[in-house]
Amino acid sequence: MPFRLLVFLTLGAAIAEGSLQAQEFRSEAGHFRFKVPADWRRADPNVAAQLRADFAGKPNSILHEALMPVDMTRNGMIIALEEKGLVTFLATYDSIDREMQRDFRREFVRGAPGAEVGNIVLEREKNRFVVDFALREPNGARLRGVMFVYLGKNRAVMIMCMCMENEFGRNRNTFDEVGNSFQFDPGFQFVPFNWSDNLWIIGGAIGAIACVAIVAAVVIVVIVMMSRRRR
């Protein structure tokens, strides 16, 4: 399936297949929604252009939204991505967990110099993974973030939140509120396949590499954009 940029909204841009109303982003095509912080806005056009260029041509990965604080003295970004390769018909919690713990961790660190991945926690009751991570900019500055990977019926949506390490404490509640507000539409939640261990591997192994590759690419772009923003 060719890459489709369903929604990347900059200030004043037309809305394609998603909408941002009353501080809630909703994707009709992706069948999900989440709340947007009141003091955050859509990304600047230069950031949008860089992200578009980085995503162009990547199959199965869709960039839905990118947000930055209204206060230009603050540093941070919230990105919503959709990955269609991670969740397949035969996927189970265990098969996806194995891929996340092994390939996601390896490819994330490989994709961005100085990147670190902490805990990758599967929360089955919420159909999601919570991933702690840290990054280092080319100038040595350190970023810290949390990623919420929500499992849907045939896709995963990643809410990736990050900021400068010294601002993470005051932003963590905001990041958690964004992550906790995420919902798939009824009928589009993940339901694990219930077969034997021998078939579990099939469901998870297909798409994880594509998933972590796109995340690593975004990380690199975000590092550069956030460095430029402070100049």
C-alpha positions in Angstrom: 0.0 0.0 0.0 1.5 3.4 -1.0 2.1 6.0 1.7 -0.8 8.3 2.4 -0.5 11.4 4.5 -4.0 11.3 5.9 -3.6 14.3 8.2 -0.8 16.7 8.9 -2.4 20.0 9.9 -0.5 23.2 10.1 -1.9 26.6 11.2 -4.5 27.7 8.7 -4.3 24.5 6.6 -7.3 22.7 5.3 -8.5 19.7 7.1 -8.3 16.5 5.1 -9.4 13.4 6.9 -9.2 14.5 10.5 -10.4 17.4 12.6 -9.3 19.3 15.6 -12.4 20.7 17.4 -12.7 21.9 21.0 -9.1 20.6 21.7 -9.9 17.1 20.5 -8.3 15.5 17.5 -10.4 13.0 15.6 -9.5 10.8 12.6 -12.4 9.5 10.7 -10.1 7.4 8.6 -8.2 6.0 11.5 -11.3 5.6 13.7 -9.7 7.1 16.8 -9.6 10.3 18.8 -7.6 11.9 21.6 -7.6 15.2 23.6 -5.2 18.0 22.7 -3.6 20.1 25.5 -5.2 23.6 25.8 -1.8 25.4 25.6 -0.5 23.4 22.6 -1.1 24.1 18.9 -0.4 22.5 15.6 3.2 22.4 14.4 4.8 25.3 12.5 4.9 25.1 8.7 8.7 24.5 8.6 8.3 21.5 11.0 5.5 20.2 8.9 7.5 20.4 5.7 10.4 18.6 7.3 8.2 15.8 8.6 6.4 15.4 5.3 9.8 15.0 3.6 10.9 12.4 6.1 7.7 10.4 5.8 7.4 10.5 2.0 7.5 7.0 0.5 7.3 5.0 3.8 4.7 2.3 3.3 2.0 1.5 6.0 2.9 4.5 8.1 0.7 7.6 8.4 1.5 10.8 10.2 -1.8 12.2 11.7 -0.9 15.1 13.8 2.1 17.1 15.3 1.6 19.5 18.2 3.9 22.0 19.9 3.5 24.4 22.9 2.0 27.8 22.2 4.7 29.3 24.5 7.7 29.5 22.2 10.1 29.5 25.2 9.0 25.9 25.9 10.3 22.9 24.1 8.2 19.9 23.3 6.4 17.9 20.7 3.5 15.5 20.5 3.2 13.3 17.4 0.4 10.9 16.4 1.4 8.1 14.1 -0.4 5.2 12.6 1.3 2.0 11.8 -0.6 -0.7 9.8 2.0 -3.4 10.0 2.3 -4.1 13.7 -1.2 -5.6 14.3 -2.2 -8.4 12.0 -5.0 -11.0 11.9 -3.1 -13.6 13.9 -1.5 -11.2 16.4 -1.8 -11.8 20.2 -0.6 -9.7 23.2 2.4 -12.1 23.6 3.5 -12.0 20.0 3.4 -8.2 19.8 5.1 -7.9 23.2 7.9 -10.1 22.0 8.4 -7.9 18.9 8.3 -4.7 21.0 10.8 -5.9 23.6 13.2 -7.2 21.0 13.0 -5.4 17.7 11.5 -2.1 18.8 14.1 -1.6 21.4 17.0 -2.5 19.1 15.8 -0.4 16.1 14.9 2.6 18.2 18.4 2.8 19.6 19.9 2.1 16.2 17.8 4.8 14.5 18.9 7.8 16.6 22.4 8.2 18.0 22.3 8.6 21.8 18.8 7.2 22.1 17.9 5.1 25.1 14.8 3.0 25.7 13.7 2.3 29.3 10.7 0.2 30.3 8.3 -1.1 27.6 5.2 -2.0 29.6 2.2 -3.9 28.1 -1.1 -2.8 29.7 -3.5 -5.4 28.4 -6.6 -3.8 30.0 -5.9 -0.7 28.0 -4.7 -2.4 24.8 -1.5 -0.4 24.9 2.2 -0.3 25.5 3.9 2.5 27.4 7.5 3.2 26.4 9.9 5.5 28.3 12.7 6.8 26.1 15.5 9.5 26.0 17.3 11.1 23.1 20.4 13.3 22.8 20.6 16.2 20.3 23.7 16.7 18.2 24.7 19.6 20.5 24.6 17.3 23.5 21.3 18.4 25.0 19.1 15.6 26.3 15.4 15.0 25.5 13.1 12.7 27.4 9.8 11.3 26.4 7.0 8.7 26.7 5.2 6.9 23.9 1.8 5.3 24.1 1.3 2.6 21.5 -2.4 1.7 21.2 -3.4 -1.5 19.6 -6.4 -1.4 17.3 -8.3 -3.9 15.2 -5.8 -3.8 12.3 -3.4 -1.0 13.2 -1.4 0.6 16.0 -1.5 4.3 16.8 1.5 5.8 18.5 1.2 9.0 20.6 4.8 10.1 21.0 5.4 12.9 23.6 8.8 14.5 24.3 10.5 17.6 25.6 13.8 18.7 27.1 14.8 16.6 30.0 14.7 19.5 32.5 11.0 20.2 31.5 9.8 16.6 31.5 8.6 16.7 35.1 6.2 19.5 34.5 5.0 18.1 31.2 4.5 14.5 32.3 1.0 15.0 33.6 0.1 16.6 30.2 1.6 13.7 28.3 -0.2 11.2 30.5 -3.5 13.0 30.0 -3.1 13.0 26.2 -2.2 9.3 26.3 -5.0 8.3 28.6 -7.6 10.2 26.5 -6.9 8.1 23.4 -9.9 6.0 22.2 -10.6 3.8 19.2 -14.1 3.9 17.9 -16.3 1.0 19.0 -15.6 -2.1 17.0 -12.0 -1.0 16.1 -10.3 -2.1 19.3 -7.7 -4.9 19.3 -8.9 -8.4 19.9 -6.1 -10.9 20.3 -6.1 -14.1 18.2 -6.6 -17.2 20.3 -4.6 -20.0 18.8 -1.6 -22.1 19.9 1.9 -20.9 20.6 3.1 -22.1 17.2 0.9 -19.6 15.5 1.4 -16.6 17.8 4.8 -15.8 16.2 3.2 -15.3 12.8 0.9 -12.5 13.9 3.6 -10.3 15.4 6.6 -10.8 13.2 5.3 -9.2 10.1 5.2 -5.5 10.8 7.3 -4.6 13.8 10.4 -3.6 11.8 8.4 -1.1 9.7 6.9 0.3 13.0 10.2 1.0 14.7 11.8 2.3 11.5 9.3 5.0 11.1 9.6 6.0 14.8 13.4 6.2 14.5 13.0 8.4 11.5 10.7 10.8 13.3 13.1 10.9 16.3 15.9 12.2 14.1 13.7 14.9 12.5 12.4 16.0 15.9 15.9 16.4 17.3 16.9 18.7 14.5 13.6 20.7 14.6 13.8 21.2 18.3 17.4 22.3 18.1 16.5 24.9 15.5 13.5 26.1 17.4 15.6 27.3 20.4 18.0 29.3 18.2 
